[in-house]
Amino acid sequence: MSGHSKWSSIKHKKAKKDAQRGKVFSKLSRKIAVEARTGGDPERNSNLRLVVEMAQEAGMPKDNIRKAIQRGTGEAPGTSYEEFACEGYGPGGVALLIEGVTDNKKRAVAEIRHILSMHGGHLGESGCVNWLFSRKGLIVLSKDKVDEDKVMNLAIEIEAEDVKDEGDTLEIIFSQDKLNQVKQEIKKAGYPFELLELTMIPQTTIPLEEKEACQMLKLMDALEESEEVQKVYANFDIPDKILNKVS
């Protein structure tokens, strides 16, 4: 998982730097609108609250967030969006799980199929790789910015499912229902984090050499550049030396 976690952290930092780009806010607006359908109050709708917090972290203006919620609840006119998921394979047989929000599912799937075919991948049947992933909470912390003993105590307290020492970072995997607790504890401790999110953790990983790694990361970039795509999960593992070189 380390290669994918590190890549996710890199993309997380990049998203913060690129937050002024309309595409970042557009993706978040779509997701907010979808989650607001089941209730426009973030305090009562945990899924909406999570996306709103992501938008706030990205620097999305409050007015934009408010309008997105109102479009979702029907208080304001706007495009109607729906969530979708695709499964497939990338270079080296890497499993891909792609989640998105669109106003035209047929168009979105066609776009994803095209992106995959251009980068050595292809779509698969529904259910072909979903079984390889489990939804979990993930936090990645820089070791030079935290007290490792306190972090390990937190891991014990939240009954973490796995803790990995990745050299310069600590990765903690935990039950998805612990996300808010982890977030509050990290805030209380004053620790900055490289990544904190709900994600899909693969049960097994596929190691990639440099050629396939470059192809795989170009595919990840292309998918994540699509306005239709919200999240891309994959089970690749790329050695740090190669990852640092190509990223």
GUMAR-878497 format. One record per residue (C-alpha): residue number from 1; y, z, x. Coordinates in nm, 3 decimals. Each point is the difference from the previous one (the first is absolute). Layout:
% GUMAR-878497
@k NUM	y Y	z Z	x X
...
//
This chain:
% GUMAR-878497
@k 1	y 0.000	z 0.000	x 0.000
@k 2	y 0.235	z 0.066	x 0.295
@k 3	y 0.101	z -0.362	x 0.052
@k 4	y 0.092	z -0.045	x -0.365
@k 5	y 0.182	z 0.336	x -0.018
@k 6	y 0.209	z -0.084	x 0.305
@k 7	y 0.084	z -0.341	x -0.144
@k 8	y 0.099	z 0.163	x -0.329
@k 9	y 0.229	z 0.239	x 0.191
@k 10	y 0.162	z -0.293	x 0.181
@k 11	y 0.061	z -0.178	x -0.330
@k 12	y 0.135	z 0.321	x -0.154
@k 13	y 0.262	z 0.030	x 0.275
@k 14	y 0.085	z -0.369	x -0.028
@k 15	y 0.047	z 0.033	x -0.378
@k 16	y 0.251	z 0.279	x 0.057
@k 17	y 0.198	z -0.216	x 0.244
@k 18	y -0.017	z -0.300	x -0.234
@k 19	y 0.077	z 0.197	x -0.316
@k 20	y 0.323	z -0.189	x -0.051
@k 21	y -0.199	z -0.315	x -0.067
@k 22	y -0.018	z -0.085	x -0.369
@k 23	y -0.376	z -0.054	x 0.015
@k 24	y -0.070	z 0.367	x 0.077
@k 25	y 0.205	z 0.120	x -0.297
@k 26	y -0.141	z -0.273	x -0.224
@k 27	y -0.357	z 0.115	x 0.065
@k 28	y 0.093	z 0.361	x -0.068
@k 29	y 0.186	z -0.096	x -0.319
@k 30	y -0.308	z -0.177	x -0.132
@k 31	y -0.222	z 0.298	x 0.072
@k 32	y 0.247	z 0.246	x -0.154
@k 33	y 0.022	z -0.211	x -0.317
@k 34	y -0.379	z -0.011	x -0.033
@k 35	y -0.042	z 0.377	x 0.050
@k 36	y 0.288	z 0.079	x -0.238
@k 37	y -0.189	z -0.157	x -0.291
@k 38	y -0.198	z 0.322	x -0.043
@k 39	y 0.311	z 0.218	x 0.017
@k 40	y 0.342	z -0.034	x 0.156
@k 41	y 0.038	z 0.361	x 0.117
@k 42	y -0.115	z 0.032	x 0.364
@k 43	y -0.045	z 0.375	x -0.047
@k 44	y -0.264	z -0.061	x -0.266
@k 45	y -0.146	z -0.324	x 0.137
@k 46	y -0.153	z 0.068	x 0.343
@k 47	y -0.069	z -0.366	x 0.076
@k 48	y 0.360	z -0.092	x -0.077
@k 49	y 0.126	z 0.294	x 0.206
@k 50	y -0.200	z -0.120	x 0.302
@k 51	y 0.149	z -0.352	x -0.017
@k 52	y 0.352	z 0.135	x -0.059
@k 53	y -0.036	z 0.218	x 0.311
@k 54	y -0.113	z -0.307	x 0.197
@k 55	y 0.306	z -0.186	x -0.125
@k 56	y 0.230	z 0.287	x 0.095
@k 57	y -0.153	z 0.015	x 0.346
@k 58	y 0.060	z -0.374	x 0.040
@k 59	y 0.365	z 0.053	x -0.088
@k 60	y -0.010	z -0.169	x -0.339
@k 61	y 0.322	z 0.075	x -0.195
@k 62	y -0.032	z 0.246	x -0.288
@k 63	y 0.140	z -0.256	x -0.241
@k 64	y -0.273	z -0.249	x 0.092
@k 65	y -0.266	z 0.264	x -0.058
@k 66	y 0.151	z 0.095	x -0.336
@k 67	y 0.013	z -0.361	x -0.117
@k 68	y -0.360	z -0.062	x 0.109
@k 69	y -0.114	z 0.304	x -0.203
@k 70	y 0.195	z -0.122	x -0.302
@k 71	y -0.160	z -0.344	x 0.024
@k 72	y -0.340	z 0.165	x 0.005
@k 73	y 0.067	z 0.221	x -0.301
@k 74	y 0.157	z -0.287	x -0.194
@k 75	y 0.347	z 0.154	x -0.007
@k 76	y 0.134	z -0.300	x 0.192
@k 77	y -0.101	z -0.367	x -0.012
@k 78	y -0.198	z -0.144	x 0.289
@k 79	y -0.311	z -0.181	x 0.117
@k 80	y -0.333	z 0.142	x -0.111
@k 81	y -0.232	z 0.076	x 0.294
@k 82	y -0.369	z 0.082	x 0.029
@k 83	y -0.215	z 0.137	x 0.279
@k 84	y -0.284	z -0.200	x 0.152
@k 85	y -0.251	z 0.029	x 0.283
@k 86	y -0.182	z -0.256	x 0.215
@k 87	y -0.292	z 0.041	x 0.238
@k 88	y -0.100	z -0.220	x 0.287
@k 89	y -0.066	z -0.038	x 0.370
@k 90	y 0.208	z -0.061	x 0.310
@k 91	y -0.082	z -0.113	x 0.355
@k 92	y -0.316	z 0.154	x 0.141
@k 93	y -0.125	z 0.090	x -0.346
@k 94	y 0.263	z 0.272	x -0.050
@k 95	y 0.001	z 0.130	x -0.359
@k 96	y 0.333	z -0.035	x -0.183
@k 97	y 0.119	z 0.177	x -0.313
@k 98	y 0.336	z -0.129	x -0.125
@k 99	y 0.206	z 0.171	x -0.271
@k 100	y 0.307	z -0.154	x -0.159
@k 101	y 0.245	z -0.014	x -0.287
@k 102	y 0.092	z -0.333	x -0.158
@k 103	y 0.140	z -0.171	x -0.306
@k 104	y -0.258	z -0.279	x 0.037
@k 105	y -0.346	z 0.104	x 0.115
@k 106	y -0.134	z -0.356	x 0.027
@k 107	y 0.285	z -0.100	x 0.231
@k 108	y -0.033	z 0.317	x 0.208
@k 109	y -0.374	z -0.044	x 0.057
@k 110	y 0.052	z -0.366	x 0.093
@k 111	y 0.262	z 0.102	x 0.256
@k 112	y -0.232	z 0.262	x 0.151
@k 113	y -0.287	z -0.249	x 0.015
@k 114	y 0.227	z -0.241	x 0.189
@k 115	y 0.116	z 0.267	x 0.246
@k 116	y -0.358	z 0.103	x 0.072
@k 117	y -0.116	z -0.358	x 0.056
@k 118	y 0.287	z -0.061	x 0.243
@k 119	y -0.101	z 0.298	x 0.215
@k 120	y -0.378	z -0.015	x 0.021
@k 121	y -0.081	z 0.195	x -0.314
@k 122	y -0.114	z -0.059	x -0.356
@k 123	y -0.009	z 0.165	x -0.341
@k 124	y -0.322	z 0.159	x -0.122
@k 125	y -0.143	z 0.098	x -0.334
@k 126	y 0.127	z 0.311	x -0.179
@k 127	y -0.181	z 0.303	x 0.142
@k 128	y -0.108	z -0.168	x 0.323
@k 129	y 0.182	z 0.248	x 0.228
@k 130	y 0.148	z 0.266	x -0.229
@k 131	y -0.308	z 0.218	x 0.048
@k 132	y 0.081	z 0.024	x 0.372
@k 133	y 0.321	z 0.196	x -0.067
@k 134	y 0.089	z 0.341	x -0.143
@k 135	y 0.347	z 0.105	x -0.114
@k 136	y 0.125	z 0.287	x 0.213
@k 137	y 0.318	z 0.161	x 0.125
@k 138	y 0.097	z -0.071	x 0.361
@k 139	y 0.260	z 0.156	x 0.225
@k 140	y 0.071	z -0.112	x 0.355
@k 141	y 0.200	z 0.237	x 0.222
@k 142	y 0.135	z -0.045	x 0.353
@k 143	y -0.150	z 0.274	x 0.215
@k 144	y 0.321	z 0.046	x 0.197
@k 145	y 0.191	z 0.089	x -0.319
@k 146	y -0.232	z 0.262	x -0.152
@k 147	y -0.175	z 0.325	x 0.078
@k 148	y -0.362	z -0.112	x 0.015
@k 149	y -0.139	z 0.344	x -0.085
@k 150	y 0.214	z 0.016	x -0.316
@k 151	y -0.107	z -0.353	x -0.095
@k 152	y -0.365	z 0.095	x 0.042
@k 153	y 0.056	z 0.308	x -0.218
@k 154	y 0.154	z -0.226	x -0.264
@k 155	y -0.303	z -0.227	x 0.021
@k 156	y -0.227	z 0.298	x -0.064
@k 157	y 0.219	z 0.121	x -0.287
@k 158	y -0.011	z -0.335	x -0.182
@k 159	y -0.372	z -0.038	x 0.075
@k 160	y 0.062	z -0.323	x 0.192
@k 161	y -0.293	z -0.239	x 0.004
@k 162	y 0.067	z -0.120	x 0.354
@k 163	y 0.241	z 0.066	x 0.287
@k 164	y 0.022	z -0.251	x 0.285
@k 165	y 0.171	z 0.043	x 0.334
@k 166	y 0.121	z -0.349	x 0.088
@k 167	y 0.164	z 0.088	x 0.330
@k 168	y 0.369	z 0.009	x -0.093
@k 169	y -0.055	z 0.058	x -0.372
@k 170	y -0.203	z 0.211	x -0.241
@k 171	y -0.149	z -0.162	x -0.310
@k 172	y -0.098	z 0.222	x -0.291
@k 173	y -0.197	z -0.139	x -0.293
@k 174	y -0.009	z 0.208	x -0.318
@k 175	y -0.074	z -0.017	x -0.372
@k 176	y 0.258	z -0.210	x -0.186
@k 177	y 0.086	z 0.289	x -0.233
@k 178	y 0.130	z 0.197	x 0.301
@k 179	y 0.279	z -0.248	x 0.080
@k 180	y 0.283	z 0.200	x -0.154
@k 181	y -0.121	z 0.323	x 0.162
@k 182	y -0.016	z -0.167	x 0.342
@k 183	y 0.346	z -0.149	x -0.048
@k 184	y 0.150	z 0.339	x -0.090
@k 185	y -0.169	z 0.177	x 0.292
@k 186	y 0.116	z -0.264	x 0.248
@k 187	y 0.356	z 0.021	x -0.134
@k 188	y -0.010	z 0.380	x 0.023
@k 189	y -0.111	z -0.023	x 0.362
@k 190	y 0.275	z -0.254	x 0.072
@k 191	y -0.240	z -0.252	x 0.153
@k 192	y 0.084	z -0.371	x -0.004
@k 193	y -0.298	z -0.220	x -0.076
@k 194	y -0.095	z -0.348	x 0.111
@k 195	y -0.175	z -0.068	x -0.328
@k 196	y -0.078	z 0.192	x -0.319
@k 197	y -0.159	z -0.189	x -0.287
@k 198	y -0.286	z -0.055	x -0.235
@k 199	y -0.219	z -0.263	x 0.157
@k 200	y -0.346	z -0.152	x -0.012
@k 201	y -0.216	z 0.128	x 0.284
@k 202	y -0.287	z -0.227	x 0.110
@k 203	y -0.345	z 0.151	x 0.045
@k 204	y -0.070	z -0.226	x 0.297
@k 205	y 0.220	z -0.201	x 0.235
@k 206	y -0.034	z -0.332	x 0.180
@k 207	y 0.123	z -0.015	x 0.362
@k 208	y 0.200	z -0.310	x 0.090
@k 209	y 0.066	z -0.162	x 0.336
@k 210	y 0.340	z -0.145	x 0.091
@k 211	y -0.036	z -0.348	x -0.155
@k 212	y -0.123	z 0.126	x -0.339
@k 213	y 0.238	z 0.297	x 0.017
@k 214	y 0.301	z -0.231	x 0.035
@k 215	y -0.126	z -0.214	x -0.287
@k 216	y -0.065	z 0.308	x -0.215
@k 217	y 0.344	z 0.151	x 0.056
@k 218	y 0.170	z -0.332	x -0.076
@k 219	y -0.195	z -0.002	x -0.326
@k 220	y 0.110	z 0.357	x -0.076
@k 221	y 0.362	z -0.097	x 0.066
@k 222	y -0.024	z -0.307	x -0.223
@k 223	y -0.153	z 0.198	x -0.287
@k 224	y 0.252	z 0.282	x 0.025
@k 225	y 0.288	z -0.250	x 0.008
@k 226	y -0.104	z -0.120	x -0.345
@k 227	y 0.222	z 0.147	x -0.269
@k 228	y -0.303	z 0.019	x -0.229
@k 229	y -0.195	z 0.229	x 0.239
@k 230	y 0.049	z 0.376	x 0.004
@k 231	y -0.280	z 0.122	x 0.227
@k 232	y -0.260	z -0.154	x 0.228
@k 233	y -0.299	z 0.208	x 0.109
@k 234	y -0.241	z -0.118	x 0.268
@k 235	y -0.283	z 0.144	x 0.208
@k 236	y 0.090	z -0.148	x 0.338
@k 237	y 0.017	z 0.208	x 0.316
@k 238	y 0.208	z -0.133	x 0.288
@k 239	y 0.012	z 0.171	x 0.343
@k 240	y 0.340	z 0.152	x 0.080
@k 241	y 0.048	z -0.232	x 0.298
@k 242	y -0.033	z -0.308	x -0.219
@k 243	y 0.192	z 0.151	x -0.292
@k 244	y 0.298	z 0.092	x 0.220
@k 245	y -0.004	z -0.346	x 0.154
@k 246	y -0.001	z -0.197	x -0.323
@k 247	y 0.228	z 0.231	x -0.203
//
